[in-house]
């Protein structure tokens, strides 16, 4: 990791929007998805999902405008990030978040929704192909690999499946799900090998380990969408993997708590939201005694954790603003 960072492109200018900040609208959209599940299955009010998706849309639009504007200025932008050994996979944030937002607003978009989903998925495919081509031309240092590499072709493919379900494209949803499984197996072995046998991740990069929850979690949500909420053998298997990866995360809590708060904490929000989402869906699917209570606990815990990060982010922003004014 030290070698990789040393050979990485220079830091972007201070005016450039870091691509990593797109974890904010992704986390907000994930929270909206959890509350959508709660509204559908627990009778929760619709407004929390509307607020979360509305906030995600506004932040995503503002960030996208700022980020793409920086693309036309020297020293920063999409073309720079795409070739960065650490940030390259994060460029998939743009089409992935677009897919989630279009899926949520599909009913309001009417006949335009299928076209928009296909455009967003095609953009994700082109993004992933560009990344793969770059990696094949310029092989990566093993230490550059991190769980964020799951985003373009694993978590992204599973979220594409959810997008296709929202516009009643069942065959395309299953195909996207299959792509996600293929690359989960392919990249999972490589990333796990890097984490096991490569150099230790520096402490500031530890939060990316939470992304290990995203492949099984997004796969579970996607399969629920494809099957209409049925807990079949595949869903049970995905649930088992997700539960095990959650158990693994518990052993990283001490490392996470050692980190000073920063926007890096937003990396946690999407996996947390996904856990709340599948917690509601599994509770409803199993329909055991007290399943409603379990579902509410799942969505409440995920919401409280994400709200804590939102409040801490606002306080951090206020401190930075105060320090600039004082300076």
Residue pairs with C-beta under 8 A, 6 or more apart in sequence:
1 143
1 144
1 198
1 199
1 200
1 201
1 202
1 205
2 143
2 199
2 202
3 141
3 143
4 85
4 86
4 141
4 143
4 144
5 86
7 85
7 141
8 84
8 85
8 86
9 80
9 83
9 84
10 75
12 18
12 70
12 75
12 76
12 80
13 73
13 75
13 76
15 70
15 73
15 76
16 70
16 73
16 75
16 76
16 77
17 63
17 66
17 67
17 70
19 67
19 81
19 87
19 90
19 91
19 93
20 87
20 90
20 263
20 264
20 267
21 63
21 263
21 266
22 60
22 63
22 67
22 90
22 93
22 94
22 97
23 93
23 263
23 266
23 267
23 269
23 270
24 59
24 63
24 263
24 266
24 269
24 313
25 55
25 56
25 57
25 59
25 60
25 63
25 97
26 56
26 93
26 96
26 97
26 100
26 269
26 270
27 266
27 268
27 269
27 270
27 272
27 273
27 306
27 309
28 52
28 53
28 55
28 56
28 59
28 269
29 52
29 53
29 56
29 60
29 97
29 100
29 101
29 104
30 100
30 269
30 270
30 272
30 273
30 274
30 277
31 52
31 269
31 273
31 276
31 302
31 303
31 306
32 48
32 49
32 50
32 51
32 52
32 53
32 56
32 104
33 49
33 100
33 104
33 221
33 273
33 274
33 277
34 273
34 274
34 276
34 277
34 280
34 299
34 302
34 303
35 44
35 48
35 49
35 52
35 299
35 303
36 49
36 104
37 276
37 277
37 280
37 281
37 299
38 44
38 48
38 49
38 280
38 295
38 296
38 299
39 45
39 46
39 49
41 229
41 280
41 281
41 283
41 284
41 295
42 280
42 284
42 292
42 295
42 296
42 299
44 299
48 303
49 104
53 101
53 104
53 105
56 97
56 100
56 101
57 101
60 97
60 98
60 101
64 94
67 77
67 78
67 94
68 77
68 78
70 76
70 77
71 77
71 78
71 79
78 91
81 87
81 88
81 90
81 91
82 88
82 91
82 127
82 130
82 131
82 134
83 134
83 138
85 140
85 141
85 144
86 144
86 146
86 148
88 131
88 134
88 135
89 131
89 148
89 149
89 150
89 151
89 152
90 148
90 151
91 127
91 131
91 152
92 124
92 127
92 128
92 131
92 151
92 152
92 156
93 151
94 123
94 127
95 120
95 121
95 123
95 124
95 127
95 156
96 124
96 151
96 155
96 156
96 159
98 120
98 123
99 117
99 120
99 121
99 124
99 156
99 159
99 160
99 162
99 163
100 159
100 162
100 163
102 109
102 113
102 116
102 117
102 120
102 163
102 166
103 117
103 162
103 163
103 165
103 166
103 167
104 166
105 113
106 113
106 117
106 166
106 167
107 113
109 116
113 166
113 167
114 167
114 168
114 169
117 163
117 164
117 166
117 167
117 169
120 163
121 160
121 163
121 164
121 176
124 152
124 156
124 160
127 152
128 152
128 153
128 156
131 152
142 194
142 198
143 194
143 198
143 199
145 190
145 191
145 194
145 198
146 191
146 194
146 201
146 205
146 208
146 211
147 191
147 208
147 209
147 210
147 211
147 212
147 214
148 208
148 211
149 187
149 191
150 183
150 184
150 187
150 188
150 191
150 211
150 214
150 215
151 211
151 214
153 179
153 180
153 183
153 187
154 180
154 183
154 184
154 187
154 188
154 214
154 215
154 218
155 180
155 211
155 214
155 215
155 218
156 180
157 176
157 177
157 179
157 180
157 183
158 176
158 177
158 180
158 215
158 218
158 219
158 221
158 222
159 218
159 222
160 176
160 180
161 173
161 174
161 176
161 177
161 180
161 222
161 225
161 226
162 173
162 221
162 222
162 225
164 170
164 172
164 173
164 176
165 173
165 222
165 225
165 226
166 225
170 226
173 222
173 225
173 226
174 226
176 222
177 219
177 222
177 223
177 226
180 215
180 218
180 219
180 222
181 219
184 215
184 219
188 215
195 201
195 209
201 208
201 209
203 255
203 258
203 259
204 259
204 264
206 252
206 255
206 256
206 259
207 256
207 259
207 264
207 265
207 267
207 268
208 267
209 249
209 252
210 249
210 252
210 256
210 267
210 268
210 271
211 267
211 271
212 245
212 248
212 249
213 242
213 245
213 246
213 249
213 271
213 274
213 275
214 270
214 271
214 274
216 238
216 241
216 242
216 245
217 242
217 245
217 271
217 274
217 275
217 277
217 278
218 274
219 238
220 235
220 238
220 239
220 242
220 274
220 278
220 281
221 274
221 277
221 278
221 281
223 234
223 235
223 238
224 230
224 235
224 278
224 281
224 285
227 235
229 281
229 284
229 285
230 285
231 239
231 282
231 285
231 286
235 285
239 278
239 282
242 275
242 278
246 275
256 268
259 265
261 312
261 316
262 316
263 313
263 316
265 309
265 312
265 313
266 309
266 313
268 305
268 309
269 305
269 306
269 309
272 302
272 305
272 306
273 302
273 306
275 298
275 302
276 298
276 299
276 301
276 302
276 303
277 299
277 302
279 294
279 295
279 297
279 298
279 299
279 302
280 295
280 298
280 299
283 291
283 292
283 294
283 295
283 298
284 291
284 295
288 294
